[in-house]
Amino acid sequence: MAQPIWLECALNGAWTRERQPRIPVTVAEIVEEGAAAAAEGAAILHFHAYDETTGEQRDDWQIYARIIEGLSARTDAILYPTVPGEATHAPDRFAHIRELAARGLLEWTVLDPGSVNLSVAGSPGRGAVYRNPPRELGPMAGFCAERRLHPGYAIYEPGFTRAGAALARQAGMPTPIYRFMFSDRFLWGFPPRPRFLDAHLALLAECDPGAPWMVAGLDVDLSPLLEHAASRGGGLRAGLEDAPLGTEANNAALTRAAARHARRLATPKEIRAALQPR
């Protein structure tokens, strides 16, 4: 029997509707689109919470709790929220994660193990910095170890793999999930080519052999990578967070298209079992 492929749907991201018009923003929209993506085979759902009045991202644990509770009533998918790139809403970027974990609402969390320039092709002198300083990562890694939260690593640059593997070992965290990030529009990391995925995998085999991984990205068409990733036993990610800006398809359609590259999709139960200590 073929190894089951993990499939994740990233429902919205931080784009706002100004840049990605079809993203779900309200709690009801996120729940509806998440349930639809799960019905298409997504065993993992990732989402950003929004202020329904302003249409801007708002990392409020109470909004996330409503999303998680709404989705949990519709699907048994693994559910996890984002962490803001800057401490714009509270002094502690991880405050909502701590609140949700305290209420037993989380299994995974974002914990990106490095910082990166978000430079854009055509304007390399412009852009932002996505900061994840060690002074924040260390305490949060300890929290993940204490609460048994699996850290989801977005690997923007190869050094993130080395740092993430070391952080997991030092803190005694549960198994990390490595998401190799690709983009054409942004100038970090690699464009979506199979040979660059192979480079990521060679490094992962040295740093954290056997760890689960998947391909993901921002403002990118991942289709050149999906067949190769599935053939190498990796997970796939779809959804409007990753898709090229202005995409007309909804999350269910994007999930359905990605699912065609897997001979068999993993269920949430199978993923949870694979992450249990051996």
C-alpha positions as CSV (number, residue, x, y, z in Angstrom):
1,M,0.0,0.0,0.0
2,A,1.3,3.5,-0.9
3,Q,2.4,5.7,1.9
4,P,-0.5,8.1,2.7
5,I,0.2,11.7,1.8
6,W,-0.5,14.5,4.2
7,L,-2.5,17.3,2.7
8,E,-2.9,20.7,4.4
9,C,-5.1,23.6,3.3
10,A,-4.0,27.1,4.4
11,L,-7.2,29.0,4.2
12,N,-6.4,32.7,4.0
13,G,-3.0,34.0,5.3
14,A,-2.4,37.6,6.2
15,W,-3.0,39.0,2.7
16,T,-6.4,40.7,3.4
17,R,-9.0,40.8,0.6
18,E,-7.2,43.8,-1.0
19,R,-4.5,41.4,-2.3
20,Q,-6.2,38.0,-2.2
21,P,-9.9,38.8,-2.8
22,R,-11.3,35.3,-2.3
23,I,-10.0,34.6,1.2
24,P,-12.4,33.8,4.0
25,V,-12.4,36.5,6.6
26,T,-15.3,36.1,9.0
27,V,-15.5,33.2,11.5
28,A,-18.4,31.7,9.6
29,E,-16.6,31.9,6.2
30,I,-13.4,30.3,7.6
31,V,-15.4,27.5,9.2
32,E,-17.4,26.9,6.0
33,E,-14.3,26.9,3.7
34,G,-12.3,24.8,6.2
35,A,-15.0,22.2,6.3
36,A,-15.2,22.2,2.5
37,A,-11.4,21.7,2.2
38,A,-11.5,18.9,4.7
39,A,-14.2,17.2,2.6
40,E,-11.8,17.3,-0.3
41,G,-9.2,15.5,1.7
42,A,-7.3,18.1,3.7
43,A,-6.4,16.5,7.0
44,I,-4.8,19.7,8.3
45,L,-6.2,23.2,8.3
46,H,-4.3,26.4,8.9
47,F,-5.9,29.8,9.3
48,H,-5.4,33.5,10.3
49,A,-8.1,35.3,12.3
50,Y,-9.5,38.6,11.1
51,D,-11.3,41.6,12.6
52,E,-14.6,41.3,10.8
53,T,-15.1,45.1,10.8
54,T,-11.7,46.3,9.6
55,G,-10.8,43.3,7.5
56,E,-7.3,43.2,9.0
57,Q,-5.6,40.3,10.7
58,R,-6.4,40.1,14.4
59,D,-4.7,37.5,16.6
60,D,-7.3,37.4,19.3
61,W,-7.5,34.0,21.1
62,Q,-11.3,34.4,21.4
63,I,-11.7,34.7,17.6
64,Y,-9.5,31.7,17.1
65,A,-11.4,29.7,19.7
66,R,-14.6,30.3,17.8
67,I,-13.0,29.2,14.5
68,I,-11.5,26.1,16.2
69,E,-14.8,25.2,17.9
70,G,-16.7,25.7,14.7
71,L,-14.4,23.6,12.6
72,S,-14.2,20.9,15.3
73,A,-17.9,20.5,15.1
74,R,-17.6,19.8,11.3
75,T,-14.4,17.9,10.9
76,D,-11.7,16.0,12.8
77,A,-8.9,17.7,10.9
78,I,-5.9,19.0,12.7
79,L,-6.4,22.7,13.3
80,Y,-3.8,25.4,14.0
81,P,-3.7,29.2,13.8
82,T,-0.9,31.5,12.8
83,V,1.5,33.8,14.8
84,P,1.8,37.4,13.8
85,G,5.0,38.5,12.1
86,E,5.3,41.5,14.4
87,A,4.1,42.2,17.9
88,T,1.5,44.6,16.6
89,H,-1.5,43.4,18.7
90,A,0.1,42.5,22.0
91,P,3.6,42.5,23.6
92,D,3.6,38.7,23.4
93,R,3.2,37.4,19.8
94,F,2.4,34.0,21.2
95,A,-0.2,35.1,23.8
96,H,-3.1,33.7,21.8
97,I,-1.3,30.4,21.5
98,R,-0.8,30.2,25.2
99,E,-4.5,30.9,25.9
100,L,-5.7,28.4,23.3
101,A,-3.4,25.7,24.6
102,A,-4.5,26.3,28.2
103,R,-8.0,25.6,27.1
104,G,-7.1,22.3,25.3
105,L,-7.8,23.7,21.8
106,L,-4.4,23.1,20.2
107,E,-2.3,20.2,19.0
108,W,0.1,22.2,16.7
109,T,1.5,25.7,16.6
110,V,3.5,27.9,14.3
111,L,7.1,28.3,15.5
112,D,9.3,29.5,12.6
113,P,12.9,29.0,13.6
114,G,14.5,32.0,11.9
115,S,14.2,35.5,10.5
116,V,14.1,36.5,6.8
117,N,13.9,39.5,4.5
118,L,10.6,39.5,2.6
119,S,12.0,41.1,-0.5
120,V,9.9,41.1,-3.7
121,A,11.1,40.4,-7.2
122,G,11.3,43.7,-9.2
123,S,11.7,45.7,-6.0
124,P,14.5,44.0,-4.1
125,G,15.3,47.1,-2.0
126,R,11.8,47.1,-0.6
127,G,9.9,44.8,1.7
128,A,9.7,43.8,5.3
129,V,11.6,41.6,7.7
130,Y,9.9,38.5,9.3
131,R,11.5,38.4,12.7
132,N,11.8,35.4,14.9
133,P,14.5,36.2,17.4
134,P,16.1,33.5,19.6
135,R,14.9,35.4,22.7
136,E,11.3,34.5,21.7
137,L,11.9,31.1,20.2
138,G,13.6,29.6,23.3
139,P,10.7,30.3,25.8
140,M,8.1,29.2,23.2
141,A,10.0,26.0,22.5
142,G,9.9,25.3,26.3
143,F,6.2,26.0,26.3
144,C,5.6,23.5,23.4
145,A,7.6,20.9,25.2
146,E,5.5,21.5,28.4
147,R,2.2,21.5,26.5
148,R,3.2,18.8,24.0
149,L,2.4,21.0,21.0
150,H,4.0,20.0,17.7
151,P,5.9,23.0,16.2
152,G,5.2,23.7,12.6
153,Y,8.3,25.2,11.0
154,A,8.1,27.3,7.9
155,I,11.5,26.8,6.3
156,Y,12.2,30.0,4.3
157,E,15.9,29.4,4.1
158,P,17.9,26.2,4.5
159,G,19.5,27.4,7.8
160,F,16.0,27.3,9.3
161,T,16.1,23.5,9.2
162,R,19.4,23.4,11.1
163,A,18.1,25.8,13.7
164,G,14.7,24.1,14.0
165,A,16.2,20.7,14.5
166,A,18.6,22.0,17.2
167,L,15.8,23.9,18.9
168,A,13.6,20.8,19.0
169,R,16.4,18.6,20.5
170,Q,17.4,21.2,23.1
171,A,13.8,21.9,24.3
172,G,12.5,18.3,24.0
173,M,9.6,19.4,21.9
174,P,7.3,16.9,20.2
175,T,8.1,16.0,16.5
176,P,8.3,19.2,14.4
177,I,6.7,19.4,10.9
178,Y,9.0,21.1,8.4
179,R,7.3,23.2,5.7
180,F,9.7,24.0,2.9
181,M,8.7,27.4,1.6
182,F,9.0,28.3,-2.1
183,S,8.1,31.4,-4.1
184,D,8.7,33.1,-7.5
185,R,7.5,36.5,-6.4
186,F,9.5,36.6,-3.2
187,L,13.3,36.5,-3.1
188,W,13.9,34.3,-0.1
189,G,14.8,30.7,-0.4
190,F,14.2,28.8,-3.6
191,P,11.8,28.9,-6.6
192,P,9.5,25.9,-6.9
193,R,11.9,23.4,-8.7
194,P,12.3,19.7,-7.8
195,R,16.1,20.0,-7.6
196,F,15.8,22.6,-4.9
197,L,13.4,20.5,-2.9
198,D,16.0,17.7,-3.1
199,A,18.6,20.1,-1.6
200,H,16.2,20.8,1.3
201,L,15.7,17.1,1.8
202,A,19.4,16.3,1.8
203,L,19.9,18.8,4.6
204,L,16.8,17.5,6.6
205,A,18.2,14.0,6.4
206,E,21.3,15.1,8.2
207,C,19.6,17.3,10.7
208,D,16.4,15.5,11.6
209,P,16.2,12.2,9.7
210,G,12.7,10.8,9.2
211,A,10.9,14.0,10.3
212,P,7.7,14.8,8.5
213,W,7.8,17.5,5.8
214,M,5.7,19.2,3.1
215,V,6.0,21.8,0.4
216,A,4.4,25.2,0.8
217,G,4.9,28.8,-0.2
218,L,3.6,32.3,-0.7
219,D,2.2,33.8,-3.9
220,V,3.3,30.7,-5.8
221,D,2.2,28.0,-8.2
222,L,3.4,24.8,-6.5
223,S,2.2,22.5,-9.2
224,P,5.8,21.9,-10.6
225,L,6.7,20.4,-7.2
226,L,3.6,18.4,-6.1
227,E,4.2,15.2,-8.1
228,H,7.9,15.2,-7.0
229,A,7.1,15.9,-3.4
230,A,4.5,13.1,-3.3
231,S,6.8,10.6,-4.9
232,R,9.4,11.3,-2.2
233,G,6.8,10.8,0.6
234,G,6.3,14.4,1.5
235,G,3.1,16.3,2.3
236,L,1.4,18.8,0.1
237,R,-0.2,22.2,0.9
238,A,-2.9,24.0,-0.9
239,G,-5.1,27.0,-0.3
240,L,-5.4,30.7,-0.8
241,E,-2.6,31.6,1.6
242,D,-0.1,30.0,-0.7
243,A,-1.7,30.5,-4.1
244,P,-0.8,33.3,-6.6
245,L,-2.4,36.5,-5.6
246,G,-5.7,37.1,-7.5
247,T,-6.4,33.3,-7.8
248,E,-10.0,32.7,-8.8
249,A,-10.4,29.2,-7.3
250,N,-11.6,28.8,-3.8
251,N,-9.9,26.6,-1.1
252,A,-12.0,23.5,-1.9
253,A,-11.0,23.6,-5.5
254,L,-7.3,24.2,-4.7
255,T,-7.4,21.3,-2.3
256,R,-9.0,19.1,-4.8
257,A,-6.4,19.9,-7.4
258,A,-3.5,19.1,-5.0
259,A,-5.2,15.9,-3.9
260,R,-4.9,14.5,-7.4
261,H,-1.1,14.2,-6.9
262,A,-1.6,11.7,-4.1
263,R,-2.4,8.0,-4.6
264,R,-3.8,7.9,-1.1
265,L,-4.4,10.8,1.4
266,A,-3.6,10.4,5.1
267,T,-6.5,10.8,7.5
268,P,-6.2,13.0,10.6
269,K,-6.1,9.8,12.7
270,E,-3.2,8.5,10.7
271,I,-1.3,11.8,11.0
272,R,-1.8,11.9,14.8
273,A,-0.7,8.3,15.0
274,A,2.5,9.0,13.0
275,L,3.4,11.8,15.3
276,Q,3.2,9.7,18.5
277,P,6.6,8.9,20.2
278,R,8.1,5.6,19.1
